[in-house]
Amino acid sequence: GIIGAGVEYRNDRINSYRLGARDRSNLGVYAEYKHYFNEKLNAGAGVYGNYNTDYDFQLFPGVDVGYRFMPKWKAFANATMGQRLPTYTDLYYIGPTNVGNAALKPEHAKYAEGGLQYNTRYLWAQASYFYRNTSDFIDWVRASSTAPWQPQNYQQVNVQGATLTATYKLSEHIGLSDAHNIVLNANYTYLSPAIDAPANDISKYAIEALRHQATASVRTTWWGKLQVNANMRYLYRINANDYTLLDARVGYTWKQWNVYADVNNILDTQYKEIGTVPMPGRWFTLGVRFNTTW
C-alpha cells in the first residue's frame, strides 16, 4: 500500500475600513492509506484534522474504493466530509444593502459518489451519481424586500446529481503525426437540489443554482506551432435563466514566444450569473506570452 501524510498552515489577516482588523489561523493535519489488494481491487481511507483559532478543532474522514472488473472498465465509490468557513465579508461587512453576521458557524457537508470509468488508448469516459448533504448552509437572506441582506446558517441543502464526462484523442485514433493534435472533451452535469429552509425569509441565492450544465471543447495543435481551440457552455438555472456561451482562441508558438487572440462570448449572449449583475458581451483579447526557465 501507499501512505501519505502532511501538515498545512494558513493565516488570514486583513485591515479594512469595512471589515475591521481581523486575524485568524488555520492548521490542518492529514493522513491517508491506500491499499492494493490485487491488480483489480484497491481501497483507501484518510482523515483530515482541522484546527481554526475561531472555530476550534474538527475531524473529517473519507474513504474510497475502486474495482477493475474488466480490462477497460472500472467501478468506483467514495464518501467524505468537509466544511466551509465563513469569509470575513460574511462575518463583518457593513454596507447600505448588506450586513454581515459575526455569529455565523461553518457549513458542514457530507458527500458520496459512485460510478463507472471506461479507459482505452483513445477514449476516457466516466459516469457517476453523487449525493451531498450540506447543513448550516450560509446564504444571504432578509425578512422583507426593504430589509438589508444578512448571511445566516439558513438552510439545509440536499443535492442529488449525475455527471457524464469524456475525453477523445481524435488525432491519435486516426493516426496523425505528433506534430498534429486534436482532443475533444465533453461534460454534462445534472443537479437536483432540495432546500430545507424557513418559509418566512427571502433567500438571495437559492434559485440561482444550476439544473443543467453541458460543456464541450475542441483543442488542436497543427505543425507543432499553431493552436486553435473552441469551448462551448450551456447552462440552465433553476429560475429558468438558460444561456449558451461560445469562446475561441487562435495562437502561434515560435521558440519561447506565443502570440494569441481570444474571442469570448462569440454569440454576444446577454446573461446574468448571480442576481441582477449583467455579464460582459462579446469581447476580444490579443496577447503575447514569453516562456523561459531561470
Secondary structure, 3 states (H helix, E strand, C coil): CEEEEEEEEEEEEEEECCCEEEEEEEEEEEEEEEEECCCCEEEEEEEEEEEECCCEEEEEEEEEEEEEEECCEEEEEEEEEEEECCCHHHHHCECCCEECCCCCCCEEEEEEEEEEEEECCCEEEEEEEEEEEEEEEEEEEECCCCCCEEEEEEEEEEEEEEEEEEEEEHHHHCCCCCCCEEEEEEEEEEEEEEEECCCCCEECCHHHCEEEEEEEEEEEEECCCEEEEEEEEEEEECCCCEEEEEEEEEEEEECCEEEEEEEECCCCCCCECCCCCECCCCEEEEEEEECCCC
